[in-house]
């Protein structure tokens, strides 16, 4: 396994819609392993393939039990409620803001062996799913903020860049 470089805000790969995974091959299995190691190495709880420069519809996340799980070609098929919560992102280190998301979601995908999976999630796990699936569509959490807040964050990034120790002390999606 290897820790992959995480692409930062401004990298064009983060703005492209990822392509479906056609088959869960040994290479995809290796990518999953590398993404899990990268996610934990960056103190994250979720990671989408575009964040490591791979334009495929694949994400990994920690479901809260210390074990990471892969979701291949995930899609939100049901959602409901509304909740506001703070988010950060490995591709925007040190940046945090309140984002409005669905309170619960149902996700359909394939697992690592390629079998169909249907998962209902609420709370933090629902937020992570929405955040990571947004990455697969070329959407960043700052895109979901009001224009004034989003522009303030963009100006801050342009002026100050990202702090070198941004991952310390906070979980990022």
QUIPE-V594253 format. One record per residue. N is the residue number from 1. RES is the residue in three letters. SS is DSSP state (H for helix, E for strand, - for the rest). OMEGA is omega in radians with two decimals (none if undefined). NEAR is the number of other C-alpha atoms within 12 Angstrom. Layout:
N | RES | SS | OMEGA | NEAR
N | RES | SS | OMEGA | NEAR
This chain:
1 | UNK | - | -3.10 | 15
2 | UNK | - | 3.00 | 17
3 | UNK | - | -3.10 | 19
4 | UNK | - | 3.07 | 27
5 | UNK | - | 3.12 | 22
6 | UNK | - | 3.12 | 30
7 | UNK | - | -3.09 | 27
8 | UNK | - | 3.07 | 25
9 | UNK | - | -3.09 | 33
10 | UNK | - | 3.10 | 19
11 | UNK | - | -3.08 | 18
12 | UNK | H | -3.12 | 22
13 | UNK | H | -3.13 | 29
14 | UNK | H | -3.09 | 35
15 | UNK | H | -3.12 | 26
16 | UNK | - | 3.05 | 24
17 | UNK | - | -3.11 | 25
18 | UNK | - | -3.14 | 31
19 | UNK | E | 3.10 | 22
20 | UNK | - | 3.02 | 24
21 | UNK | - | -3.07 | 28
22 | UNK | - | 3.13 | 14
23 | UNK | - | 3.10 | 21
24 | UNK | - | -3.08 | 27
25 | UNK | - | 3.03 | 15
26 | UNK | H | 3.11 | 13
27 | UNK | H | 3.08 | 14
28 | UNK | H | 3.08 | 28
29 | UNK | H | 3.10 | 26
30 | UNK | H | 3.09 | 19
31 | UNK | H | 3.10 | 35
32 | UNK | H | 3.12 | 39
33 | UNK | H | -3.13 | 28
34 | UNK | H | 3.12 | 29
35 | UNK | H | 3.11 | 40
36 | UNK | H | 3.13 | 36
37 | UNK | H | 3.12 | 30
38 | UNK | H | -3.14 | 32
39 | UNK | H | -3.12 | 40
40 | UNK | H | 3.10 | 28
41 | UNK | H | 3.13 | 24
42 | UNK | - | -3.12 | 31
43 | UNK | - | 3.11 | 26
44 | UNK | E | 3.08 | 39
45 | UNK | - | 3.07 | 40
46 | UNK | E | 3.13 | 49
47 | UNK | E | 3.10 | 53
48 | UNK | E | -3.08 | 54
49 | UNK | H | 3.11 | 49
50 | UNK | H | 3.14 | 41
51 | UNK | H | 3.05 | 49
52 | UNK | H | 3.02 | 37
53 | UNK | - | -3.11 | 30
54 | UNK | - | -3.07 | 33
55 | UNK | - | 3.13 | 28
56 | UNK | E | -3.14 | 34
57 | UNK | - | -3.07 | 38
58 | UNK | E | 3.06 | 49
59 | UNK | E | 3.02 | 51
60 | UNK | E | 3.08 | 47
61 | UNK | E | 3.07 | 41
62 | UNK | E | -3.07 | 31
63 | UNK | - | 3.05 | 26
64 | UNK | - | -3.13 | 18
65 | UNK | - | 3.13 | 10
66 | UNK | - | 3.12 | 13
67 | UNK | - | 3.14 | 16
68 | UNK | E | 3.11 | 27
69 | UNK | E | 3.11 | 34
70 | UNK | E | 3.04 | 41
71 | UNK | E | -3.10 | 45
72 | UNK | E | -3.12 | 41
73 | UNK | E | -3.10 | 36
74 | UNK | E | 3.06 | 39
75 | UNK | E | 3.04 | 30
76 | UNK | E | -3.08 | 30
77 | UNK | E | 3.06 | 20
78 | UNK | E | 3.06 | 20
79 | UNK | E | 3.13 | 24
80 | UNK | E | -3.13 | 18
81 | UNK | - | 3.12 | 15
82 | UNK | - | -3.13 | 17
83 | UNK | E | 3.10 | 19
84 | UNK | E | 3.11 | 19
85 | UNK | E | -3.12 | 22
86 | UNK | E | 3.07 | 25
87 | UNK | E | 2.96 | 35
88 | UNK | E | -3.08 | 33
89 | UNK | E | 3.10 | 41
90 | UNK | - | 3.13 | 43
91 | UNK | - | 3.05 | 44
92 | UNK | E | -3.03 | 36
93 | UNK | E | 3.10 | 33
94 | UNK | E | -3.12 | 29
95 | UNK | E | 3.14 | 36
96 | UNK | E | 3.11 | 27
97 | UNK | E | 3.08 | 26
98 | UNK | E | -3.11 | 21
99 | UNK | E | 3.07 | 27
100 | UNK | E | -3.13 | 24
101 | UNK | E | 2.99 | 30
102 | UNK | - | -3.13 | 27
103 | UNK | - | 3.12 | 26
104 | UNK | E | 3.12 | 27
105 | UNK | E | 2.93 | 31
106 | UNK | E | -3.10 | 25
107 | UNK | E | 2.99 | 31
108 | UNK | E | -3.09 | 25
109 | UNK | E | 2.95 | 32
110 | UNK | E | 3.06 | 28
111 | UNK | - | -3.09 | 28
112 | UNK | - | 3.09 | 30
113 | UNK | - | 3.13 | 19
114 | UNK | - | 3.13 | 22
115 | UNK | - | 3.10 | 16
116 | UNK | E | 3.13 | 19
117 | UNK | E | 3.00 | 23
118 | UNK | E | -3.04 | 21
119 | UNK | E | 3.01 | 26
120 | UNK | E | -3.09 | 24
121 | UNK | E | 3.03 | 26
122 | UNK | E | 3.11 | 26
123 | UNK | H | -3.08 | 24
124 | UNK | H | -3.12 | 29
125 | UNK | H | 3.08 | 30
126 | UNK | H | 3.12 | 37
127 | UNK | H | -3.13 | 40
128 | UNK | H | 3.10 | 42
129 | UNK | H | -3.11 | 45
130 | UNK | H | 3.14 | 42
131 | UNK | H | -3.09 | 43
132 | UNK | H | 3.08 | 47
133 | UNK | H | 3.00 | 42
134 | UNK | H | 3.11 | 37
135 | UNK | H | -3.13 | 45
136 | UNK | H | 3.12 | 40
137 | UNK | - | 3.13 | 31
138 | UNK | - | -3.11 | 31
139 | UNK | - | 3.08 | 28
140 | UNK | - | -3.08 | 39
141 | UNK | H | 3.13 | 40
142 | UNK | H | 3.08 | 33
143 | UNK | H | -3.11 | 25
144 | UNK | H | 3.12 | 22
145 | UNK | - | 3.04 | 25
146 | UNK | - | -3.01 | 16
147 | UNK | H | -3.11 | 12
148 | UNK | H | -3.14 | 13
149 | UNK | H | 3.14 | 20
150 | UNK | H | -3.13 | 22
151 | UNK | H | 3.09 | 16
152 | UNK | H | 3.12 | 18
153 | UNK | H | 3.14 | 27
154 | UNK | H | 3.11 | 22
155 | UNK | H | 3.13 | 15
156 | UNK | H | 3.13 | 17
157 | UNK | H | -3.13 | 22
158 | UNK | H | -3.09 | 14
159 | UNK | H | -2.97 | 11
160 | UNK | H | -3.02 | 15
161 | UNK | - | 3.14 | 19
162 | UNK | - | 3.10 | 25
163 | UNK | - | -3.10 | 15
164 | UNK | - | -3.11 | 11
165 | UNK | - | -3.03 | 14
166 | UNK | - | -3.08 | 23
167 | UNK | - | -3.08 | 27
168 | UNK | - | 2.99 | 16
169 | UNK | - | -3.13 | 13
170 | UNK | - | 3.06 | 21
171 | UNK | - | 3.10 | 29
172 | UNK | E | 3.14 | 36
173 | UNK | - | none | 44
